[in-house]
Amino acid sequence: MKAVKFFGVAVSSGLLIGALVGWHFGRTITDGRLIWEEMFASAGYGQLALRQYEEADSVHARQALLSFTDFARSMSKLPSAQHDQALMVDTGRSYLRLAALEQLAGDDSLSHQYVRSAQESFKSIGRDIPEADLNKQVAKIVKAAAPVPSS
């Protein structure tokens, strides 16, 4: 009778430990899969916004970049995307492109606001880039976007 009781307790303990370990392992795998899915979604959306920026007129390019920055802002609030540095870098670059678009359109105050947003995006991942350096990046984007005069 003692042996049956001992084996019953051992089997019950083994089942309990197995269930707890299985639950923890399954939760870890599921969380990892969610992180990958969110990273792929943000990377795909970033590529789409960049393609639209490169191919569309300025109105649609602006809409694509603003849509991506809104998406990135909502994604960055998710617990699984808290440490997604690539998302924040892409967001910062999108803000710089928006600043260039506004500078080309002649709206320097909005351009400055986007540069500040880019700076905050980079700062959120530990990159404290001076505003002057970001303005240089915007100037490069503007120069690349300016039409080349024909001879």
N, C-alpha and C positions, 0 to 999 in steps of 0.2 A: 504494500500500500504506500509505503514511504517512497519507493522508487517511482511509482506512477505519479505521485504528487510532485516529486522533483522534476520528472520529465515534462509534466504539464506546465510547471512554472518556467522551465527552460525554453520550451517551445513558445509559450506566450511572450516571454521576454524577447526571444529571437524575432518573433513576428512584429512586436512593437518597435524594436530597434530597426528592423528592416523597413518597416513602413515609414518611420521618421527619416531614415537615411534616404530612402527612395523619394519621399516628398521633397526633401531639401535638394537632392540632385536634380529632380524634375523642375523645381522652381528655378534653380540656377541656370539650367539649360534654356528654359523658357525666357528668362530675363535676357540672356545672351542673344537669343534669336530675335527678340524684340529690338534690342540695340542695333543689331545688324540690319534689320528691316528699316528702322528709322534712319540709319546712316545711308542706306541705299536710296531711300526715298528723297532725302535731302540732297544727295549728290546728283540724282537724276533731275530733280527740279532745278538745281543750280546750273546744270548743263543746258537744260531747256531755256532758262532765263538768259544765259550767256548767248546761246544761239539766236534767240529773239533779239537780243541787244545788238548783235553783230549784223543781223540780216534785215531788221525792221527799220522803219522810219523812227524819228526821235520820240514821237508820241507813244508808239507801241513799245519801243525799247524802254521808255520810262515806266510804262505800265507793267512790263515783264519784271523789271528790276524791283519795283515797289512791291509787286506781288510776292516775289521771292523773299524780300526782306521781312514782309509780314509773316510769311510761312516760317522763316527761320526764327523769328522772334517767338512764335507760338511753339515751335519745336524745342527751342532752348529751355522752355519752362518745364518740359517733361523730365521726370527723374532719370530716365534712361539716357537722355541726351545732354545731361549736365556737363559732361566732360568731353563733348564732341568739339575738339578744337578746329577741325576742318570746316565745320559748319560756320563757326564764328569768323574764320579767315575768309570764307566765301562771302559771308554777309558784309564784312568790312570792305572787300573788293567791290561788291555791288554798290555800296554806298559811295565809294570813290568814283565809280562809273556814273552814278546819278549826279554827283557833284560836277563831273565833267559835262554831262548833258545840260545841267543848269547854267554852267559857265558859258557854254556855247549859245544858250538861249538868252544870255544877258542877265540872269537872275543871280547876282553874286551873293546875296544874303541867304538864299536857299542852298546855293552851292556850299557856302561856309557851314550851314547847318548839317549838310550831309557829310562834310569832312569831319565835323565833331562826332557825328553818329559812327563814322568809320573808326575814329579814334577810340570811342567807347567800346566798340565791338572788339577791337584788337586788345584793348586794356583788359577786357573780361577774361582773356586767356593768358594774361601776364606779359603782353607785349605793349610797353608804354612807348608808342611812337610819337615823336613831336609833331605838332600840327604843321610846322614848316616842311617836314619831310613828306607828309601826306599831300600837302599842296603841290610839291614837286611831282608827285605821282599823278595828281590830277592834271598838271600842266603837260605831262607826257601823254596822257590819254587824249587831252584836247589837241595836242600837236599831231598825234597819229590820226585823229578824226578829221582834222582840217583838210579841206581839198587842196591838192597839190596844183599850183598854177601851171598851166601849159605854156610852153615856149613857142 
